[in-house]
């Protein structure tokens, strides 16, 4: 479980994963937070829209309809792979679902023997999925024959991996609506087990055969050491590797080049990187955070 990402960190995580993002007016403050909890978040839920056309579908997901006010998701994934952001916060997308599924997602044991959902919105044992999941509506008629273009499937993979990476989750934190509620069938037309395999591959390691399998090998990139690490004025090869990446991104503010010792030049260089990602204010103060660090892709050095 994790604290939900701010709007700035949410969009930065998507862009760092190579997602084509379209920001719609007001999305950063558009939510249902006044009507229920938002967080702690546990995973990502994928839906289909039973609609066609990007413009009208985005409008529907932004505004909602009689009996179900918007926003109806956090992002709409179009056929061309573009991801249209319509909300930040609680959204009406998941509804009530099975507590055994929620527990499997939290413990990342979902996938070996998926629990069959037996609860839904309005049933006595259902739990509130709108508080726990990021939701993405994918434009598709949901009839089993409407195609899923490669660009759209790639975008589903990328948004799922982006949020898993930002929160330190594995691919078993990504589920379909049909895996959450016993009266839903979306997304229809591709399998979520296969999509989880794609997400896990993008995250950098093969899916574990069992929950007790050995942990995957060290990641390709340096794990985020925490903001507190930098505030101790460390002398570390991690700082040097970070500085070299900042230079490569055109954000270096060094006179003689990066060194192992954290300095004010490092902080100013990192602030330039945060601003490049779209952060502002206190989110661009030069102290590394998980979203901006993952986007920087610092080579593994220890």
C-alpha positions as CSV (number, residue, x, y, z in Angstrom):
1,X,0.0,0.0,0.0
2,X,1.2,3.5,-0.8
3,X,0.4,7.2,-0.6
4,X,-1.2,8.3,-3.9
5,X,1.1,10.3,-6.2
6,X,0.5,14.0,-6.5
7,X,-0.6,15.2,-9.9
8,X,2.9,16.4,-10.8
9,X,4.5,13.2,-9.8
10,X,1.8,11.2,-11.5
11,X,2.4,12.8,-14.9
12,X,6.2,12.8,-14.4
13,X,6.1,9.0,-13.9
14,X,4.0,8.5,-17.0
15,X,6.3,10.6,-19.2
16,X,9.4,9.0,-17.8
17,X,8.0,5.6,-19.0
18,X,7.6,7.1,-22.5
19,X,3.8,7.6,-22.4
20,X,2.3,10.1,-24.8
21,X,0.4,12.3,-22.3
22,X,-2.5,14.7,-23.1
23,X,-3.5,16.9,-20.2
24,X,-7.1,18.1,-20.2
25,X,-8.1,21.3,-18.5
26,X,-8.6,21.0,-14.7
27,X,-7.6,17.4,-14.4
28,X,-5.1,18.1,-11.6
29,X,-8.0,19.1,-9.2
30,X,-10.8,17.0,-10.8
31,X,-11.8,14.2,-8.4
32,X,-14.4,12.7,-6.0
33,X,-12.3,13.2,-2.9
34,X,-15.3,14.8,-1.1
35,X,-17.3,11.6,-1.5
36,X,-14.9,9.0,0.0
37,X,-11.4,8.1,0.7
38,X,-8.5,8.3,-1.8
39,X,-5.7,6.0,-0.7
40,X,-3.8,4.2,0.4
41,X,-3.4,2.9,-3.1
42,X,-2.6,-0.7,-3.9
43,X,-2.6,-1.1,-7.7
44,X,-3.8,-0.3,-11.2
45,X,-7.1,-1.3,-12.7
46,X,-7.7,-1.6,-16.5
47,X,-11.1,-1.1,-18.1
48,X,-12.7,-0.9,-21.5
49,X,-15.2,1.9,-22.3
50,X,-17.8,0.3,-24.5
51,X,-17.5,3.4,-26.7
52,X,-15.8,4.7,-29.9
53,X,-14.1,8.0,-30.6
54,X,-11.5,9.8,-28.5
55,X,-13.1,13.2,-28.0
56,X,-16.5,12.0,-26.9
57,X,-15.1,9.2,-24.7
58,X,-12.7,11.6,-22.9
59,X,-15.7,14.0,-22.3
60,X,-17.8,11.1,-20.9
61,X,-15.0,10.0,-18.6
62,X,-14.4,13.5,-17.4
63,X,-18.0,14.4,-16.8
64,X,-19.7,11.1,-16.1
65,X,-23.4,10.6,-16.7
66,X,-26.7,10.5,-14.9
67,X,-26.3,8.2,-11.9
68,X,-22.5,8.1,-12.1
69,X,-20.8,11.5,-11.9
70,X,-17.3,11.9,-13.2
71,X,-14.4,11.5,-13.2
72,X,-14.8,7.9,-14.3
73,X,-11.1,7.2,-14.4
74,X,-7.7,8.8,-14.1
75,X,-6.7,8.5,-17.7
76,X,-8.3,7.4,-21.0
77,X,-6.1,5.3,-23.3
78,X,-7.0,6.0,-26.9
79,X,-6.5,3.7,-29.9
80,X,-3.4,5.6,-31.0
81,X,-1.8,5.0,-27.6
82,X,-2.2,8.6,-26.3
83,X,-3.2,8.8,-22.7
84,X,-5.7,11.6,-21.8
85,X,-5.5,12.6,-18.2
86,X,-8.9,13.6,-16.7
87,X,-8.5,13.2,-12.9
88,X,-6.1,13.3,-10.0
89,X,-7.6,11.7,-6.8
90,X,-10.6,9.5,-6.2
91,X,-12.5,8.5,-9.4
92,X,-15.7,6.5,-10.0
93,X,-14.1,3.6,-11.9
94,X,-13.7,0.5,-9.7
95,X,-16.8,0.4,-7.5
96,X,-17.1,-2.4,-5.0
97,X,-15.1,-5.6,-5.3
98,X,-13.8,-8.7,-3.7
99,X,-11.7,-8.4,-0.5
100,X,-9.8,-11.5,-1.3
101,X,-8.7,-9.9,-4.6
102,X,-7.6,-6.8,-2.8
103,X,-5.5,-8.8,-0.3
104,X,-3.9,-10.7,-3.2
105,X,-3.0,-7.4,-4.9
106,X,-1.6,-6.0,-1.6
107,X,0.6,-9.1,-1.0
108,X,1.5,-9.4,-4.7
109,X,0.4,-13.0,-4.7
110,X,-2.2,-12.3,-7.4
111,X,-1.4,-14.3,-10.6
112,X,-0.5,-17.8,-9.5
113,X,-4.0,-18.9,-8.6
114,X,-6.1,-15.8,-9.0
115,X,-9.0,-15.7,-6.6
116,X,-12.4,-15.7,-8.4
117,X,-14.2,-12.5,-7.4
118,X,-17.5,-13.2,-5.6
119,X,-18.4,-9.7,-4.6
120,X,-19.5,-6.5,-6.5
121,X,-20.9,-3.1,-5.9
122,X,-23.7,-3.3,-3.4
123,X,-23.0,-6.8,-2.1
124,X,-22.5,-7.1,1.7
125,X,-18.8,-8.1,1.6
126,X,-17.6,-5.7,-1.1
127,X,-14.8,-3.3,-0.5
128,X,-14.3,0.2,-2.0
129,X,-12.0,-0.1,-5.1
130,X,-12.3,3.6,-5.9
131,X,-10.1,4.4,-2.8
132,X,-7.4,1.8,-3.7
133,X,-6.8,1.7,-7.4
134,X,-5.6,4.0,-10.2
135,X,-8.0,3.5,-13.1
136,X,-7.5,3.6,-16.9
137,X,-10.4,3.4,-19.3
138,X,-9.3,2.0,-22.7
139,X,-11.4,3.0,-25.8
140,X,-12.9,-0.3,-27.1
141,X,-16.4,-1.5,-27.8
142,X,-15.9,-4.4,-25.5
143,X,-17.6,-6.9,-27.8
144,X,-14.6,-9.2,-28.2
145,X,-14.1,-8.3,-31.9
146,X,-13.2,-4.6,-31.7
147,X,-9.4,-4.7,-32.2
148,X,-6.7,-3.6,-29.7
149,X,-4.0,-1.8,-31.8
150,X,-0.4,-2.5,-30.8
151,X,0.0,1.2,-29.8
152,X,-2.9,1.0,-27.4
153,X,-1.6,-2.2,-25.8
154,X,1.8,-0.6,-25.5
155,X,0.3,2.4,-23.7
156,X,-1.5,0.1,-21.2
157,X,1.8,-1.7,-20.5
158,X,3.6,1.6,-20.1
159,X,1.1,3.4,-17.8
160,X,0.9,0.2,-15.6
161,X,4.7,-0.1,-15.4
162,X,5.1,3.6,-14.7
163,X,2.9,3.5,-11.6
164,X,4.3,0.2,-10.5
165,X,7.8,1.7,-10.8
166,X,6.9,4.8,-9.0
167,X,5.5,2.9,-6.0
168,X,7.9,-0.1,-6.0
169,X,5.2,-2.5,-7.0
170,X,5.5,-5.6,-9.2
171,X,3.2,-6.4,-12.2
172,X,0.8,-8.4,-9.9
173,X,-0.5,-5.0,-8.7
174,X,-2.1,-4.6,-12.2
175,X,-5.6,-6.2,-12.6
176,X,-8.6,-6.0,-14.9
177,X,-12.1,-4.9,-13.8
178,X,-13.3,-8.4,-14.4
179,X,-10.7,-9.7,-11.9
180,X,-12.1,-7.3,-9.3
181,X,-15.9,-7.6,-9.5
182,X,-17.9,-10.8,-10.3
183,X,-20.3,-8.9,-12.7
184,X,-17.8,-7.2,-14.9
185,X,-16.1,-8.5,-18.1
186,X,-13.6,-5.8,-18.9
187,X,-11.2,-5.5,-20.5
188,X,-12.5,-7.9,-23.1
189,X,-10.3,-8.8,-26.1
190,X,-6.9,-9.5,-24.5
191,X,-5.8,-11.4,-21.4
192,X,-4.6,-9.6,-18.3
193,X,-2.1,-12.5,-17.5
194,X,-0.3,-11.7,-20.7
195,X,-0.4,-8.0,-20.0
196,X,1.1,-8.6,-16.5
197,X,3.9,-10.5,-18.2
198,X,4.6,-7.5,-20.5
199,X,4.6,-5.1,-17.5
200,X,6.9,-7.3,-15.5
201,X,9.3,-7.5,-18.5
202,X,9.3,-3.8,-18.8
203,X,10.0,-3.4,-15.1
204,X,13.2,-5.3,-15.7
205,X,12.8,-8.9,-14.4
206,X,11.0,-12.1,-15.2
207,X,7.8,-12.8,-13.3
208,X,8.4,-15.0,-10.3
209,X,6.9,-18.5,-10.7
210,X,5.7,-18.5,-7.1
211,X,5.5,-15.9,-4.3
212,X,8.3,-17.6,-2.5
213,X,10.7,-17.7,-5.5
214,X,14.0,-15.9,-5.2
215,X,14.0,-12.2,-5.7
216,X,15.1,-11.0,-9.1
217,X,18.6,-9.9,-9.8
218,X,19.6,-6.3,-9.0
219,X,17.9,-3.8,-11.3
220,X,19.7,-2.1,-14.2
221,X,19.4,1.3,-12.7
222,X,20.4,2.6,-9.3
223,X,17.5,2.3,-6.8
224,X,16.4,5.5,-5.2
225,X,18.4,5.9,-1.9
226,X,15.9,8.2,-0.3
227,X,15.9,12.0,0.0
228,X,17.5,11.8,3.5
229,X,20.6,10.2,1.9
230,X,21.4,13.4,0.0
231,X,20.7,15.6,3.0
232,X,23.6,13.9,4.9
233,X,26.1,15.5,2.3
234,X,27.3,12.0,1.2
235,X,30.5,11.2,-0.6
236,X,29.5,8.3,-2.9
237,X,29.9,7.0,-6.4
238,X,26.1,7.3,-6.6
239,X,26.4,11.1,-6.5
240,X,28.9,11.0,-9.3
241,X,26.7,8.7,-11.5
242,X,23.8,11.0,-10.8
243,X,25.8,14.1,-11.8
244,X,26.9,12.5,-15.1
245,X,23.3,11.7,-16.0
246,X,22.3,15.3,-15.2
247,X,25.0,16.5,-17.5
248,X,23.8,14.2,-20.2
249,X,20.3,15.6,-19.8
250,X,21.6,19.2,-20.2
251,X,20.8,20.0,-16.6
252,X,24.4,20.2,-15.2
253,X,25.2,23.3,-13.3
254,X,28.8,22.3,-12.5
255,X,31.9,24.4,-12.9
256,X,34.4,21.5,-13.0
257,X,32.0,18.5,-13.4
258,X,30.3,16.2,-10.9
259,X,32.2,14.6,-8.0
260,X,31.4,12.0,-5.4
261,X,30.6,14.7,-2.7
262,X,27.1,16.1,-2.8
263,X,27.2,19.9,-3.2
264,X,25.1,22.9,-3.9
265,X,25.9,22.4,-7.6
266,X,24.3,19.0,-7.4
267,X,21.2,20.4,-5.8
268,X,20.9,23.1,-8.4
269,X,21.5,20.6,-11.2
270,X,18.9,18.3,-9.9
271,X,16.4,21.2,-9.5
272,X,16.9,21.9,-13.2
273,X,16.1,18.3,-13.9
274,X,12.9,18.4,-11.8
275,X,11.8,21.5,-13.7
276,X,12.5,19.8,-17.0
277,X,10.1,17.0,-15.9
278,X,7.4,19.6,-15.2
279,X,7.8,19.9,-11.4
280,X,7.5,23.3,-9.8
281,X,7.6,25.0,-6.4
282,X,8.7,22.8,-3.6
283,X,8.6,19.8,-5.9
284,X,11.5,21.3,-7.8
285,X,13.7,22.1,-4.8
286,X,16.7,20.0,-5.9
287,X,16.3,17.2,-3.4
288,X,15.7,14.0,-5.3
289,X,12.4,12.2,-5.0
290,X,11.4,8.7,-6.3
291,X,9.6,9.8,-9.5
292,X,12.3,12.2,-10.7
293,X,15.0,9.7,-9.7
294,X,13.4,6.8,-11.6
295,X,13.0,9.1,-14.7
296,X,16.7,10.0,-14.5
297,X,17.8,6.3,-14.9
298,X,21.1,6.5,-12.9
299,X,23.3,3.6,-13.8
300,X,23.7,0.9,-11.1
301,X,27.1,1.5,-9.4
302,X,27.0,-0.6,-6.2
